[in-house]
């Protein structure tokens, strides 16, 4: 799995989208995690929650659910929902790269959360497509300007041969 390269502008846009989702869905907490369990960004009530552990466990949950999907002949389950006594968790996979988590309680409904997540998912997918495009362009530029770009295997053989 490739690492996510994050640029300031895209991070700002992601942060804004999470804050918007938090507000419009009336959720307690919204956060974005990579598939390795690293927290990317969050919005909402994070002071009483170990977000590092929650991010890691969420990624594990997605991985386990992916295993279940394969056993059942499915590609994946892109949306998960866990209902608790006080809090509920809506988890969705975005662009098969990152995990969007919305923690909510009785102040809102699953229907509203699903509607708002669907809209935010479209925005976040576009941001991650742009991130990929930028990272690829930067990689190409770095390879083109590398002092070693002109050295061939033959040159190396001559040098050490």
Chimera marker file (.cmm) of the C-alpha trace (Angstrom):
<marker_set name="trace">
<marker id="1" x="0.000" y="0.000" z="0.000" r="1" g="1" b="0" radius="0.5"/>
<marker id="2" x="1.425" y="3.375" z="-0.966" r="1" g="1" b="0" radius="0.5"/>
<marker id="3" x="1.940" y="6.173" z="1.510" r="1" g="1" b="0" radius="0.5"/>
<marker id="4" x="-0.264" y="9.221" z="1.226" r="1" g="1" b="0" radius="0.5"/>
<marker id="5" x="1.654" y="12.361" z="0.361" r="1" g="1" b="0" radius="0.5"/>
<marker id="6" x="-0.096" y="15.324" z="1.946" r="1" g="1" b="0" radius="0.5"/>
<marker id="7" x="0.237" y="18.914" z="0.788" r="1" g="1" b="0" radius="0.5"/>
<marker id="8" x="-0.805" y="21.939" z="2.833" r="1" g="1" b="0" radius="0.5"/>
<marker id="9" x="-3.583" y="23.078" z="0.477" r="1" g="1" b="0" radius="0.5"/>
<marker id="10" x="-5.216" y="19.641" z="0.280" r="1" g="1" b="0" radius="0.5"/>
<marker id="11" x="-4.874" y="19.122" z="4.036" r="1" g="1" b="0" radius="0.5"/>
<marker id="12" x="-6.652" y="22.450" z="4.604" r="1" g="1" b="0" radius="0.5"/>
<marker id="13" x="-9.462" y="21.379" z="2.251" r="1" g="1" b="0" radius="0.5"/>
<marker id="14" x="-9.766" y="17.985" z="3.995" r="1" g="1" b="0" radius="0.5"/>
<marker id="15" x="-9.887" y="19.691" z="7.391" r="1" g="1" b="0" radius="0.5"/>
<marker id="16" x="-12.593" y="22.097" z="6.161" r="1" g="1" b="0" radius="0.5"/>
<marker id="17" x="-14.654" y="19.219" z="4.749" r="1" g="1" b="0" radius="0.5"/>
<marker id="18" x="-14.454" y="17.274" z="8.031" r="1" g="1" b="0" radius="0.5"/>
<marker id="19" x="-15.534" y="20.351" z="10.008" r="1" g="1" b="0" radius="0.5"/>
<marker id="20" x="-18.427" y="20.875" z="7.599" r="1" g="1" b="0" radius="0.5"/>
<marker id="21" x="-19.475" y="17.214" z="7.868" r="1" g="1" b="0" radius="0.5"/>
<marker id="22" x="-19.238" y="17.385" z="11.668" r="1" g="1" b="0" radius="0.5"/>
<marker id="23" x="-21.502" y="20.417" z="11.767" r="1" g="1" b="0" radius="0.5"/>
<marker id="24" x="-24.043" y="19.402" z="9.114" r="1" g="1" b="0" radius="0.5"/>
<marker id="25" x="-24.460" y="15.837" z="10.380" r="1" g="1" b="0" radius="0.5"/>
<marker id="26" x="-24.625" y="16.992" z="14.027" r="1" g="1" b="0" radius="0.5"/>
<marker id="27" x="-22.056" y="14.308" z="14.886" r="1" g="1" b="0" radius="0.5"/>
<marker id="28" x="-19.920" y="14.106" z="18.011" r="1" g="1" b="0" radius="0.5"/>
<marker id="29" x="-16.717" y="13.335" z="16.148" r="1" g="1" b="0" radius="0.5"/>
<marker id="30" x="-15.556" y="12.960" z="12.559" r="1" g="1" b="0" radius="0.5"/>
<marker id="31" x="-12.121" y="11.728" z="11.583" r="1" g="1" b="0" radius="0.5"/>
<marker id="32" x="-10.159" y="10.491" z="8.602" r="1" g="1" b="0" radius="0.5"/>
<marker id="33" x="-7.645" y="7.661" z="8.860" r="1" g="1" b="0" radius="0.5"/>
<marker id="34" x="-5.352" y="6.002" z="6.334" r="1" g="1" b="0" radius="0.5"/>
<marker id="35" x="-5.560" y="2.223" z="5.898" r="1" g="1" b="0" radius="0.5"/>
<marker id="36" x="-2.456" y="1.826" z="8.078" r="1" g="1" b="0" radius="0.5"/>
<marker id="37" x="-4.328" y="3.347" z="11.010" r="1" g="1" b="0" radius="0.5"/>
<marker id="38" x="-2.682" y="6.771" z="10.988" r="1" g="1" b="0" radius="0.5"/>
<marker id="39" x="-4.964" y="9.662" z="11.878" r="1" g="1" b="0" radius="0.5"/>
<marker id="40" x="-5.025" y="12.229" z="9.056" r="1" g="1" b="0" radius="0.5"/>
<marker id="41" x="-7.475" y="14.803" z="10.441" r="1" g="1" b="0" radius="0.5"/>
<marker id="42" x="-10.400" y="15.123" z="12.832" r="1" g="1" b="0" radius="0.5"/>
<marker id="43" x="-13.195" y="17.472" z="13.845" r="1" g="1" b="0" radius="0.5"/>
<marker id="44" x="-15.384" y="17.509" z="16.902" r="1" g="1" b="0" radius="0.5"/>
<marker id="45" x="-15.208" y="16.234" z="20.460" r="1" g="1" b="0" radius="0.5"/>
<marker id="46" x="-11.775" y="14.582" z="20.604" r="1" g="1" b="0" radius="0.5"/>
<marker id="47" x="-10.727" y="15.567" z="24.143" r="1" g="1" b="0" radius="0.5"/>
<marker id="48" x="-12.107" y="12.445" z="25.895" r="1" g="1" b="0" radius="0.5"/>
<marker id="49" x="-11.092" y="9.933" z="23.196" r="1" g="1" b="0" radius="0.5"/>
<marker id="50" x="-7.756" y="8.306" z="22.423" r="1" g="1" b="0" radius="0.5"/>
<marker id="51" x="-7.885" y="9.167" z="18.724" r="1" g="1" b="0" radius="0.5"/>
<marker id="52" x="-4.649" y="7.268" z="17.996" r="1" g="1" b="0" radius="0.5"/>
<marker id="53" x="-6.106" y="4.024" z="19.335" r="1" g="1" b="0" radius="0.5"/>
<marker id="54" x="-9.467" y="4.679" z="17.692" r="1" g="1" b="0" radius="0.5"/>
<marker id="55" x="-7.780" y="5.308" z="14.327" r="1" g="1" b="0" radius="0.5"/>
<marker id="56" x="-5.740" y="2.115" z="14.610" r="1" g="1" b="0" radius="0.5"/>
<marker id="57" x="-8.713" y="-0.009" z="15.673" r="1" g="1" b="0" radius="0.5"/>
<marker id="58" x="-10.831" y="1.434" z="12.860" r="1" g="1" b="0" radius="0.5"/>
<marker id="59" x="-8.216" y="0.439" z="10.277" r="1" g="1" b="0" radius="0.5"/>
<marker id="60" x="-8.147" y="-3.054" z="11.827" r="1" g="1" b="0" radius="0.5"/>
<marker id="61" x="-11.933" y="-3.200" z="11.603" r="1" g="1" b="0" radius="0.5"/>
<marker id="62" x="-11.793" y="-2.340" z="7.885" r="1" g="1" b="0" radius="0.5"/>
<marker id="63" x="-9.096" y="-4.973" z="7.321" r="1" g="1" b="0" radius="0.5"/>
<marker id="64" x="-11.109" y="-7.640" z="9.168" r="1" g="1" b="0" radius="0.5"/>
<marker id="65" x="-14.271" y="-6.736" z="7.281" r="1" g="1" b="0" radius="0.5"/>
<marker id="66" x="-12.297" y="-6.956" z="4.030" r="1" g="1" b="0" radius="0.5"/>
<marker id="67" x="-11.379" y="-10.534" z="4.967" r="1" g="1" b="0" radius="0.5"/>
<marker id="68" x="-15.028" y="-11.348" z="5.616" r="1" g="1" b="0" radius="0.5"/>
<marker id="69" x="-15.987" y="-9.828" z="2.255" r="1" g="1" b="0" radius="0.5"/>
<marker id="70" x="-13.448" y="-12.013" z="0.444" r="1" g="1" b="0" radius="0.5"/>
<marker id="71" x="-14.754" y="-15.128" z="2.197" r="1" g="1" b="0" radius="0.5"/>
<marker id="72" x="-18.228" y="-14.236" z="0.983" r="1" g="1" b="0" radius="0.5"/>
<marker id="73" x="-17.038" y="-13.555" z="-2.561" r="1" g="1" b="0" radius="0.5"/>
<marker id="74" x="-17.436" y="-9.784" z="-2.277" r="1" g="1" b="0" radius="0.5"/>
<marker id="75" x="-14.882" y="-7.207" z="-3.377" r="1" g="1" b="0" radius="0.5"/>
<marker id="76" x="-15.357" y="-5.208" z="-0.166" r="1" g="1" b="0" radius="0.5"/>
<marker id="77" x="-17.912" y="-3.740" z="2.196" r="1" g="1" b="0" radius="0.5"/>
<marker id="78" x="-17.398" y="-0.019" z="1.728" r="1" g="1" b="0" radius="0.5"/>
<marker id="79" x="-19.728" y="1.086" z="4.541" r="1" g="1" b="0" radius="0.5"/>
<marker id="80" x="-19.927" y="-0.227" z="8.097" r="1" g="1" b="0" radius="0.5"/>
<marker id="81" x="-22.287" y="0.781" z="10.882" r="1" g="1" b="0" radius="0.5"/>
<marker id="82" x="-21.997" y="-0.074" z="14.574" r="1" g="1" b="0" radius="0.5"/>
<marker id="83" x="-24.851" y="0.740" z="16.907" r="1" g="1" b="0" radius="0.5"/>
<marker id="84" x="-24.095" y="1.200" z="20.565" r="1" g="1" b="0" radius="0.5"/>
<marker id="85" x="-26.029" y="2.003" z="23.708" r="1" g="1" b="0" radius="0.5"/>
<marker id="86" x="-25.114" y="5.703" z="23.619" r="1" g="1" b="0" radius="0.5"/>
<marker id="87" x="-22.971" y="6.203" z="20.523" r="1" g="1" b="0" radius="0.5"/>
<marker id="88" x="-23.046" y="4.907" z="16.974" r="1" g="1" b="0" radius="0.5"/>
<marker id="89" x="-20.242" y="4.714" z="14.443" r="1" g="1" b="0" radius="0.5"/>
<marker id="90" x="-20.562" y="5.061" z="10.684" r="1" g="1" b="0" radius="0.5"/>
<marker id="91" x="-17.407" y="3.976" z="8.825" r="1" g="1" b="0" radius="0.5"/>
<marker id="92" x="-16.858" y="4.339" z="5.105" r="1" g="1" b="0" radius="0.5"/>
<marker id="93" x="-13.987" y="3.600" z="2.779" r="1" g="1" b="0" radius="0.5"/>
<marker id="94" x="-13.089" y="6.496" z="0.471" r="1" g="1" b="0" radius="0.5"/>
<marker id="95" x="-11.249" y="5.985" z="-2.821" r="1" g="1" b="0" radius="0.5"/>
<marker id="96" x="-10.107" y="2.622" z="-1.413" r="1" g="1" b="0" radius="0.5"/>
<marker id="97" x="-7.372" y="4.576" z="0.410" r="1" g="1" b="0" radius="0.5"/>
<marker id="98" x="-8.740" y="6.319" z="3.478" r="1" g="1" b="0" radius="0.5"/>
<marker id="99" x="-11.397" y="5.650" z="6.088" r="1" g="1" b="0" radius="0.5"/>
<marker id="100" x="-13.988" y="8.224" z="7.114" r="1" g="1" b="0" radius="0.5"/>
<marker id="101" x="-15.423" y="7.712" z="10.606" r="1" g="1" b="0" radius="0.5"/>
<marker id="102" x="-18.434" y="9.516" z="12.037" r="1" g="1" b="0" radius="0.5"/>
<marker id="103" x="-19.272" y="9.014" z="15.718" r="1" g="1" b="0" radius="0.5"/>
<marker id="104" x="-22.774" y="10.203" z="16.603" r="1" g="1" b="0" radius="0.5"/>
<marker id="105" x="-25.481" y="9.849" z="19.234" r="1" g="1" b="0" radius="0.5"/>
<marker id="106" x="-29.219" y="10.493" z="19.577" r="1" g="1" b="0" radius="0.5"/>
<marker id="107" x="-28.778" y="14.173" z="18.597" r="1" g="1" b="0" radius="0.5"/>
<marker id="108" x="-28.874" y="13.056" z="14.964" r="1" g="1" b="0" radius="0.5"/>
<marker id="109" x="-30.041" y="10.123" z="12.840" r="1" g="1" b="0" radius="0.5"/>
<marker id="110" x="-28.350" y="7.471" z="10.741" r="1" g="1" b="0" radius="0.5"/>
<marker id="111" x="-30.217" y="8.793" z="7.691" r="1" g="1" b="0" radius="0.5"/>
<marker id="112" x="-28.820" y="12.303" z="8.082" r="1" g="1" b="0" radius="0.5"/>
<marker id="113" x="-25.310" y="10.955" z="8.716" r="1" g="1" b="0" radius="0.5"/>
<marker id="114" x="-25.475" y="8.744" z="5.616" r="1" g="1" b="0" radius="0.5"/>
<marker id="115" x="-26.712" y="11.655" z="3.460" r="1" g="1" b="0" radius="0.5"/>
<marker id="116" x="-23.972" y="14.008" z="4.675" r="1" g="1" b="0" radius="0.5"/>
<marker id="117" x="-21.265" y="11.315" z="4.406" r="1" g="1" b="0" radius="0.5"/>
<marker id="118" x="-22.285" y="10.629" z="0.807" r="1" g="1" b="0" radius="0.5"/>
<marker id="119" x="-21.808" y="14.303" z="-0.107" r="1" g="1" b="0" radius="0.5"/>
<marker id="120" x="-18.516" y="14.598" z="1.800" r="1" g="1" b="0" radius="0.5"/>
<marker id="121" x="-17.223" y="11.394" z="0.216" r="1" g="1" b="0" radius="0.5"/>
<marker id="122" x="-17.542" y="12.941" z="-3.251" r="1" g="1" b="0" radius="0.5"/>
<marker id="123" x="-15.567" y="16.003" z="-2.149" r="1" g="1" b="0" radius="0.5"/>
<marker id="124" x="-12.890" y="13.955" z="-0.366" r="1" g="1" b="0" radius="0.5"/>
<marker id="125" x="-12.473" y="11.612" z="-3.349" r="1" g="1" b="0" radius="0.5"/>
<marker id="126" x="-11.733" y="14.603" z="-5.580" r="1" g="1" b="0" radius="0.5"/>
<marker id="127" x="-9.150" y="15.883" z="-3.100" r="1" g="1" b="0" radius="0.5"/>
<marker id="128" x="-7.381" y="12.504" z="-2.995" r="1" g="1" b="0" radius="0.5"/>
<marker id="129" x="-7.369" y="12.288" z="-6.797" r="1" g="1" b="0" radius="0.5"/>
<marker id="130" x="-5.673" y="15.708" z="-6.854" r="1" g="1" b="0" radius="0.5"/>
<marker id="131" x="-3.187" y="14.567" z="-4.196" r="1" g="1" b="0" radius="0.5"/>
<marker id="132" x="-2.270" y="11.553" z="-6.324" r="1" g="1" b="0" radius="0.5"/>
<marker id="133" x="-1.864" y="13.744" z="-9.398" r="1" g="1" b="0" radius="0.5"/>
<marker id="134" x="0.393" y="16.170" z="-7.524" r="1" g="1" b="0" radius="0.5"/>
<marker id="135" x="2.494" y="13.396" z="-6.018" r="1" g="1" b="0" radius="0.5"/>
<marker id="136" x="2.976" y="11.736" z="-9.434" r="1" g="1" b="0" radius="0.5"/>
<marker id="137" x="3.962" y="15.052" z="-11.043" r="1" g="1" b="0" radius="0.5"/>
<marker id="138" x="6.424" y="15.754" z="-8.229" r="1" g="1" b="0" radius="0.5"/>
<marker id="139" x="7.914" y="12.255" z="-8.550" r="1" g="1" b="0" radius="0.5"/>
<marker id="140" x="8.379" y="12.741" z="-12.293" r="1" g="1" b="0" radius="0.5"/>
<marker id="141" x="9.971" y="16.157" z="-11.774" r="1" g="1" b="0" radius="0.5"/>
<marker id="142" x="12.311" y="14.737" z="-9.125" r="1" g="1" b="0" radius="0.5"/>
<marker id="143" x="13.332" y="11.870" z="-11.426" r="1" g="1" b="0" radius="0.5"/>
<marker id="144" x="13.942" y="14.268" z="-14.342" r="1" g="1" b="0" radius="0.5"/>
<marker id="145" x="16.127" y="16.589" z="-12.267" r="1" g="1" b="0" radius="0.5"/>
<marker id="146" x="18.049" y="13.863" z="-10.466" r="1" g="1" b="0" radius="0.5"/>
<marker id="147" x="21.834" y="14.049" z="-10.947" r="1" g="1" b="0" radius="0.5"/>
<marker id="148" x="21.712" y="10.294" z="-11.549" r="1" g="1" b="0" radius="0.5"/>
<marker id="149" x="19.048" y="10.441" z="-14.278" r="1" g="1" b="0" radius="0.5"/>
<marker id="150" x="21.639" y="10.306" z="-17.066" r="1" g="1" b="0" radius="0.5"/>
<marker id="151" x="23.613" y="7.381" z="-15.640" r="1" g="1" b="0" radius="0.5"/>
<marker id="152" x="22.906" y="4.069" z="-17.330" r="1" g="1" b="0" radius="0.5"/>
<marker id="153" x="23.507" y="0.523" z="-16.132" r="1" g="1" b="0" radius="0.5"/>
<marker id="154" x="26.340" y="0.356" z="-18.666" r="1" g="1" b="0" radius="0.5"/>
<marker id="155" x="28.015" y="3.396" z="-17.042" r="1" g="1" b="0" radius="0.5"/>
<marker id="156" x="27.783" y="1.723" z="-13.642" r="1" g="1" b="0" radius="0.5"/>
<marker id="157" x="29.279" y="-1.496" z="-15.023" r="1" g="1" b="0" radius="0.5"/>
<marker id="158" x="32.175" y="0.447" z="-16.540" r="1" g="1" b="0" radius="0.5"/>
<marker id="159" x="32.757" y="2.290" z="-13.271" r="1" g="1" b="0" radius="0.5"/>
<marker id="160" x="32.775" y="-0.790" z="-11.067" r="1" g="1" b="0" radius="0.5"/>
<marker id="161" x="33.646" y="-3.423" z="-13.664" r="1" g="1" b="0" radius="0.5"/>
<link id1="1" id2="2" r="1" g="1" b="0" radius="0.2"/>
<link id1="2" id2="3" r="1" g="1" b="0" radius="0.2"/>
<link id1="3" id2="4" r="1" g="1" b="0" radius="0.2"/>
<link id1="4" id2="5" r="1" g="1" b="0" radius="0.2"/>
<link id1="5" id2="6" r="1" g="1" b="0" radius="0.2"/>
<link id1="6" id2="7" r="1" g="1" b="0" radius="0.2"/>
<link id1="7" id2="8" r="1" g="1" b="0" radius="0.2"/>
<link id1="8" id2="9" r="1" g="1" b="0" radius="0.2"/>
<link id1="9" id2="10" r="1" g="1" b="0" radius="0.2"/>
<link id1="10" id2="11" r="1" g="1" b="0" radius="0.2"/>
<link id1="11" id2="12" r="1" g="1" b="0" radius="0.2"/>
<link id1="12" id2="13" r="1" g="1" b="0" radius="0.2"/>
<link id1="13" id2="14" r="1" g="1" b="0" radius="0.2"/>
<link id1="14" id2="15" r="1" g="1" b="0" radius="0.2"/>
<link id1="15" id2="16" r="1" g="1" b="0" radius="0.2"/>
<link id1="16" id2="17" r="1" g="1" b="0" radius="0.2"/>
<link id1="17" id2="18" r="1" g="1" b="0" radius="0.2"/>
<link id1="18" id2="19" r="1" g="1" b="0" radius="0.2"/>
<link id1="19" id2="20" r="1" g="1" b="0" radius="0.2"/>
<link id1="20" id2="21" r="1" g="1" b="0" radius="0.2"/>
<link id1="21" id2="22" r="1" g="1" b="0" radius="0.2"/>
<link id1="22" id2="23" r="1" g="1" b="0" radius="0.2"/>
<link id1="23" id2="24" r="1" g="1" b="0" radius="0.2"/>
<link id1="24" id2="25" r="1" g="1" b="0" radius="0.2"/>
<link id1="25" id2="26" r="1" g="1" b="0" radius="0.2"/>
<link id1="26" id2="27" r="1" g="1" b="0" radius="0.2"/>
<link id1="27" id2="28" r="1" g="1" b="0" radius="0.2"/>
<link id1="28" id2="29" r="1" g="1" b="0" radius="0.2"/>
<link id1="29" id2="30" r="1" g="1" b="0" radius="0.2"/>
<link id1="30" id2="31" r="1" g="1" b="0" radius="0.2"/>
<link id1="31" id2="32" r="1" g="1" b="0" radius="0.2"/>
<link id1="32" id2="33" r="1" g="1" b="0" radius="0.2"/>
<link id1="33" id2="34" r="1" g="1" b="0" radius="0.2"/>
<link id1="34" id2="35" r="1" g="1" b="0" radius="0.2"/>
<link id1="35" id2="36" r="1" g="1" b="0" radius="0.2"/>
<link id1="36" id2="37" r="1" g="1" b="0" radius="0.2"/>
<link id1="37" id2="38" r="1" g="1" b="0" radius="0.2"/>
<link id1="38" id2="39" r="1" g="1" b="0" radius="0.2"/>
<link id1="39" id2="40" r="1" g="1" b="0" radius="0.2"/>
<link id1="40" id2="41" r="1" g="1" b="0" radius="0.2"/>
<link id1="41" id2="42" r="1" g="1" b="0" radius="0.2"/>
<link id1="42" id2="43" r="1" g="1" b="0" radius="0.2"/>
<link id1="43" id2="44" r="1" g="1" b="0" radius="0.2"/>
<link id1="44" id2="45" r="1" g="1" b="0" radius="0.2"/>
<link id1="45" id2="46" r="1" g="1" b="0" radius="0.2"/>
<link id1="46" id2="47" r="1" g="1" b="0" radius="0.2"/>
<link id1="47" id2="48" r="1" g="1" b="0" radius="0.2"/>
<link id1="48" id2="49" r="1" g="1" b="0" radius="0.2"/>
<link id1="49" id2="50" r="1" g="1" b="0" radius="0.2"/>
<link id1="50" id2="51" r="1" g="1" b="0" radius="0.2"/>
<link id1="51" id2="52" r="1" g="1" b="0" radius="0.2"/>
<link id1="52" id2="53" r="1" g="1" b="0" radius="0.2"/>
<link id1="53" id2="54" r="1" g="1" b="0" radius="0.2"/>
<link id1="54" id2="55" r="1" g="1" b="0" radius="0.2"/>
<link id1="55" id2="56" r="1" g="1" b="0" radius="0.2"/>
<link id1="56" id2="57" r="1" g="1" b="0" radius="0.2"/>
<link id1="57" id2="58" r="1" g="1" b="0" radius="0.2"/>
<link id1="58" id2="59" r="1" g="1" b="0" radius="0.2"/>
<link id1="59" id2="60" r="1" g="1" b="0" radius="0.2"/>
<link id1="60" id2="61" r="1" g="1" b="0" radius="0.2"/>
<link id1="61" id2="62" r="1" g="1" b="0" radius="0.2"/>
<link id1="62" id2="63" r="1" g="1" b="0" radius="0.2"/>
<link id1="63" id2="64" r="1" g="1" b="0" radius="0.2"/>
<link id1="64" id2="65" r="1" g="1" b="0" radius="0.2"/>
<link id1="65" id2="66" r="1" g="1" b="0" radius="0.2"/>
<link id1="66" id2="67" r="1" g="1" b="0" radius="0.2"/>
<link id1="67" id2="68" r="1" g="1" b="0" radius="0.2"/>
<link id1="68" id2="69" r="1" g="1" b="0" radius="0.2"/>
<link id1="69" id2="70" r="1" g="1" b="0" radius="0.2"/>
<link id1="70" id2="71" r="1" g="1" b="0" radius="0.2"/>
<link id1="71" id2="72" r="1" g="1" b="0" radius="0.2"/>
<link id1="72" id2="73" r="1" g="1" b="0" radius="0.2"/>
<link id1="73" id2="74" r="1" g="1" b="0" radius="0.2"/>
<link id1="74" id2="75" r="1" g="1" b="0" radius="0.2"/>
<link id1="75" id2="76" r="1" g="1" b="0" radius="0.2"/>
<link id1="76" id2="77" r="1" g="1" b="0" radius="0.2"/>
<link id1="77" id2="78" r="1" g="1" b="0" radius="0.2"/>
<link id1="78" id2="79" r="1" g="1" b="0" radius="0.2"/>
<link id1="79" id2="80" r="1" g="1" b="0" radius="0.2"/>
<link id1="80" id2="81" r="1" g="1" b="0" radius="0.2"/>
<link id1="81" id2="82" r="1" g="1" b="0" radius="0.2"/>
<link id1="82" id2="83" r="1" g="1" b="0" radius="0.2"/>
<link id1="83" id2="84" r="1" g="1" b="0" radius="0.2"/>
<link id1="84" id2="85" r="1" g="1" b="0" radius="0.2"/>
<link id1="85" id2="86" r="1" g="1" b="0" radius="0.2"/>
<link id1="86" id2="87" r="1" g="1" b="0" radius="0.2"/>
<link id1="87" id2="88" r="1" g="1" b="0" radius="0.2"/>
<link id1="88" id2="89" r="1" g="1" b="0" radius="0.2"/>
<link id1="89" id2="90" r="1" g="1" b="0" radius="0.2"/>
<link id1="90" id2="91" r="1" g="1" b="0" radius="0.2"/>
<link id1="91" id2="92" r="1" g="1" b="0" radius="0.2"/>
<link id1="92" id2="93" r="1" g="1" b="0" radius="0.2"/>
<link id1="93" id2="94" r="1" g="1" b="0" radius="0.2"/>
<link id1="94" id2="95" r="1" g="1" b="0" radius="0.2"/>
<link id1="95" id2="96" r="1" g="1" b="0" radius="0.2"/>
<link id1="96" id2="97" r="1" g="1" b="0" radius="0.2"/>
<link id1="97" id2="98" r="1" g="1" b="0" radius="0.2"/>
<link id1="98" id2="99" r="1" g="1" b="0" radius="0.2"/>
<link id1="99" id2="100" r="1" g="1" b="0" radius="0.2"/>
<link id1="100" id2="101" r="1" g="1" b="0" radius="0.2"/>
<link id1="101" id2="102" r="1" g="1" b="0" radius="0.2"/>
<link id1="102" id2="103" r="1" g="1" b="0" radius="0.2"/>
<link id1="103" id2="104" r="1" g="1" b="0" radius="0.2"/>
<link id1="104" id2="105" r="1" g="1" b="0" radius="0.2"/>
<link id1="105" id2="106" r="1" g="1" b="0" radius="0.2"/>
<link id1="106" id2="107" r="1" g="1" b="0" radius="0.2"/>
<link id1="107" id2="108" r="1" g="1" b="0" radius="0.2"/>
<link id1="108" id2="109" r="1" g="1" b="0" radius="0.2"/>
<link id1="109" id2="110" r="1" g="1" b="0" radius="0.2"/>
<link id1="110" id2="111" r="1" g="1" b="0" radius="0.2"/>
<link id1="111" id2="112" r="1" g="1" b="0" radius="0.2"/>
<link id1="112" id2="113" r="1" g="1" b="0" radius="0.2"/>
<link id1="113" id2="114" r="1" g="1" b="0" radius="0.2"/>
<link id1="114" id2="115" r="1" g="1" b="0" radius="0.2"/>
<link id1="115" id2="116" r="1" g="1" b="0" radius="0.2"/>
<link id1="116" id2="117" r="1" g="1" b="0" radius="0.2"/>
<link id1="117" id2="118" r="1" g="1" b="0" radius="0.2"/>
<link id1="118" id2="119" r="1" g="1" b="0" radius="0.2"/>
<link id1="119" id2="120" r="1" g="1" b="0" radius="0.2"/>
<link id1="120" id2="121" r="1" g="1" b="0" radius="0.2"/>
<link id1="121" id2="122" r="1" g="1" b="0" radius="0.2"/>
<link id1="122" id2="123" r="1" g="1" b="0" radius="0.2"/>
<link id1="123" id2="124" r="1" g="1" b="0" radius="0.2"/>
<link id1="124" id2="125" r="1" g="1" b="0" radius="0.2"/>
<link id1="125" id2="126" r="1" g="1" b="0" radius="0.2"/>
<link id1="126" id2="127" r="1" g="1" b="0" radius="0.2"/>
<link id1="127" id2="128" r="1" g="1" b="0" radius="0.2"/>
<link id1="128" id2="129" r="1" g="1" b="0" radius="0.2"/>
<link id1="129" id2="130" r="1" g="1" b="0" radius="0.2"/>
<link id1="130" id2="131" r="1" g="1" b="0" radius="0.2"/>
<link id1="131" id2="132" r="1" g="1" b="0" radius="0.2"/>
<link id1="132" id2="133" r="1" g="1" b="0" radius="0.2"/>
<link id1="133" id2="134" r="1" g="1" b="0" radius="0.2"/>
<link id1="134" id2="135" r="1" g="1" b="0" radius="0.2"/>
<link id1="135" id2="136" r="1" g="1" b="0" radius="0.2"/>
<link id1="136" id2="137" r="1" g="1" b="0" radius="0.2"/>
<link id1="137" id2="138" r="1" g="1" b="0" radius="0.2"/>
<link id1="138" id2="139" r="1" g="1" b="0" radius="0.2"/>
<link id1="139" id2="140" r="1" g="1" b="0" radius="0.2"/>
<link id1="140" id2="141" r="1" g="1" b="0" radius="0.2"/>
<link id1="141" id2="142" r="1" g="1" b="0" radius="0.2"/>
<link id1="142" id2="143" r="1" g="1" b="0" radius="0.2"/>
<link id1="143" id2="144" r="1" g="1" b="0" radius="0.2"/>
<link id1="144" id2="145" r="1" g="1" b="0" radius="0.2"/>
<link id1="145" id2="146" r="1" g="1" b="0" radius="0.2"/>
<link id1="146" id2="147" r="1" g="1" b="0" radius="0.2"/>
<link id1="147" id2="148" r="1" g="1" b="0" radius="0.2"/>
<link id1="148" id2="149" r="1" g="1" b="0" radius="0.2"/>
<link id1="149" id2="150" r="1" g="1" b="0" radius="0.2"/>
<link id1="150" id2="151" r="1" g="1" b="0" radius="0.2"/>
<link id1="151" id2="152" r="1" g="1" b="0" radius="0.2"/>
<link id1="152" id2="153" r="1" g="1" b="0" radius="0.2"/>
<link id1="153" id2="154" r="1" g="1" b="0" radius="0.2"/>
<link id1="154" id2="155" r="1" g="1" b="0" radius="0.2"/>
<link id1="155" id2="156" r="1" g="1" b="0" radius="0.2"/>
<link id1="156" id2="157" r="1" g="1" b="0" radius="0.2"/>
<link id1="157" id2="158" r="1" g="1" b="0" radius="0.2"/>
<link id1="158" id2="159" r="1" g="1" b="0" radius="0.2"/>
<link id1="159" id2="160" r="1" g="1" b="0" radius="0.2"/>
<link id1="160" id2="161" r="1" g="1" b="0" radius="0.2"/>
</marker_set>
